[in-house]
């Protein structure tokens, strides 16, 4: 967050990102609440049982003609463990959004079926989105504390001005921190 916004907060509470075991529990909890219930509602609506208002609203996404089917191996122990491992760095909200993507997939598919391969496809897509977002955040960080190295141990005024000009251009073009090394023979290399 911006320092000006943080300065207006009197008390800051730090909530760390969930660890692997917590991510596993969140995956299972959200899967049961948002995906598994669609299959349960599909079965309940076929039997004609009384439905609560919440269940009635969710039932609108399913039809008796095409019941929701979730393969037995979707989010089993091995898939939960692997999904928890590869979602390192995810917040609880990102995990919930990933599972809601599975729900959306079920609601929008004609077959109303979720296979293990479909679940992996959604998980991998969300992991890639997360990684891309992290890369974008790294690139958008302001460049501070530029470091310069010179192999000869010391540099004259001209070499320092070359460093600064190269850094200014690199920051302007890529908006990221760059570091150059000046070699004795007058060539630059990016570290």
N, C-alpha and C positions, 0 to 999 in steps of 0.2 A: 504494500500500500504506500501511498504517497506520505511523505513525512509530515506535511501540513495536516492531513487527515488524522494521522496517528497522534499528533500533538494535541488534538482536540479531545482525545479520549483520556479520561482521568485514570482509569484502571485498564490494564491490558492483561488478558488471560490467554495463555498459550495452549492451544489444542494441537498436540502432535498428530501427524498422519498415522493412520492405523497400521499396526504391525501385521505380519503375515497371518498369524492366528486370528486376529481381529478381522482382517480382510476376508478370511475364509468364512467366519461367522456371518459377516455382513452379506457376502455373496449368497449364502444359503438362506438367510432370513429374507432378503429381497426377492430371491428366486421363488421361495414358497409364497410370499405375499403377492407378488405381481404376475408371476407366470404360471405357477402350479395351480393357483386358484382359478385361472381360466379353464383348465382341464376339469377341475372339480365342478365348476359352475356348469360346464357343458354336460357332465354326467348328472348333476342334480336336476337340471332343467328337463332332461329326458325322462327322469323318474316322476316329474310332476310335483315334487315337494314344495312346501311353502318357502318363499324366498324373502329375505330381508330387502329393504330398499337398496342397500349397497350392492347386494348380489343381483337385484333386479336391474340396476344400472349397468353393471358389468355384463349381465346376460345379453344386453343389447349388442355386444360385440361378437357374440357367438350365435350360431343357428343350430337348430336341431338337425337340419339337413347335413351339415358339415361340422361334426364335433371337433373340438380341439384335441390333438393327440401330441403327447410329449413322449419321445422314446425313453425307455427305462434307463439308458446309459447317459442321459443328459444330466449334468451336474451331479454325477456320482462322485464317490470319494476321490478317485484319481483326477477327474476333471476339476473338482473343487480345489484340490491341493495345487495343481498346476496353475489354475487361474489365479489363486491367491499369490503364488510365487511371481507370476509375470506382471501382476498389477502393483508391483512395488512403486511407491510414490503416489498412488491414487488416494484421493480423499474419499470419505464416505459418500459424498454427493456424486462423485464420478462413478463410484461403484453402483449406486442407485440408478444413475442415468444409463449405465451399461445394461443393467437388467431390464430397465424400461424399454431399451432398444429391442431386447428379445421379445417383450410383450408386444411392441409395435409390429415386429416381424410377424408374430402369430396373428395379430389382428388384421394385417394387410395381406397375408398370403392366402391364396385360393385354396390350398390344401389344408390349411389350419394345422399344420404339422411342424414340430420343432425336432430336428435331429441333432445328434452330437456334432456333426460337421457344421450345421447351421450355427449352433451355439459357439463353436470355435471361431467361425468366420466373424461373428459379431464381437467376440472378445478380442480377437486380433485387430479388428478395425478400430476398436476403442483404445487399445493399447497404442496403436500407431498414431491415433489422434492425440493422445496424451503426450507421446514423445515429440510430436510436431509442435504442440503447444509449448512444451518445455524448451525446444530449440528456439522458437520465436521469442520467448521471454528472455533467453540468454542473449540473443542478438539485439534486443531492444534496450538492454541495460546500458546506461551511460558509461562512457569510457573515462575512467579516472586513474590516477596514479600510473601513468605510462612509464614503463621501464625501458631503459636503454642499456645495451651492452656493447662493449667494444673489445675485440680480441687483443688489441695492443695494450689494453689497460687504461689508456687515456685517449681522448679525442680532441681535435682542435675545434675552433668555432665553426668552421665550414661543415665538418662532419655532423656536429650537433644540429645545425640548421637544416641539413639534409634529413636527419632523423625526424625533426619536428614537421617538416613539410610532408614527408612520406606518411607520418602518423595522421596529420590533418586530413590528407586525401583519403587514407584508408578509413578513418572514422566517418568522414562525410559519406563515403560510398557504401560502407557496410554497417555503420552504426554499431560497431563492436570494438572491443579492446584489441589492439594489435601490438606486436612486439617484433622489432627488427634487430638483427645483429650485423654490425659493420665489421667486415673482415679486413685484414691488412692490405689486401690487394684492391680494395675499393669497391667490392661487390656487396650487395645486400642479400640477406636471406631471411625469409619469414620463419619464425620459430613456432 
